[in-house]
Amino acid sequence: MNQRLLLIEDDLAISDMVCSYLAREGYDIDTVYEGEHAAAAFMQKPYDLVLLDLMLPGLGGFEVLQQIRSTSLVPVLIMSAKNSDLDKALGLGFGADDYIAKPFSMIELTARVKAAIRRASYAPQQHPTAVSDSPDAGLPAASSLIYWANLIVDPDNYTVTKNNEPIQLTAKEFQILKLFVTHPNRVFTKSQLYASVWQDEYYGDENVINVHMRRLREKIEDEPSKPQYIKTLWGIGYKLGEPGL
């Protein structure tokens, strides 16, 4: 079965061009031209990736992205004429997986689509816990839990608690945290971090890593501006902090 994409783009010329090219590459594509219709279209069937323009009439691209992220971790590739670092950071901060600026070549767009879908195939997926008559049903095996300071990371169920309160992490945020707590003495460069979590070659675009790291710290740190769980080693990379927090 061909992979299915949802293209949300109000420029008919760009929409037709992208749709025609990616269809020749073997993708099935549904198109939406207005932000108000995007969320409803997304809920109608499963998609492998969403291509999203930011400058949409009515409901804007950031709002559409937030609606998608409220229910799904599907890869989202932003296509936008807004090419500032701020717009890129905002897009990634709202949960996009990649960002390509207009005008772009169809060869590059296709490569980014393939890379985003490939990376998503490595992301952990949470499954419902099976019902059991056992009084311990649904509880993770103690041996699978990772304790670090006041965090408890459950690699089997992809959950994290801090002081016994659940923390909602995205798939990428969980993978980053898991990488550090399972390698407590290792320093990761940005290249190594990207290769481990995104399963792709690092081309020096620090925005992706910086935004995900910032969002993770906002969720797990007491003071995100003074991180204790994941330390920055300036000019080198990152490492896990000391457990005695």
Disulfide bonds with the S-S distance in Angstrom:
none
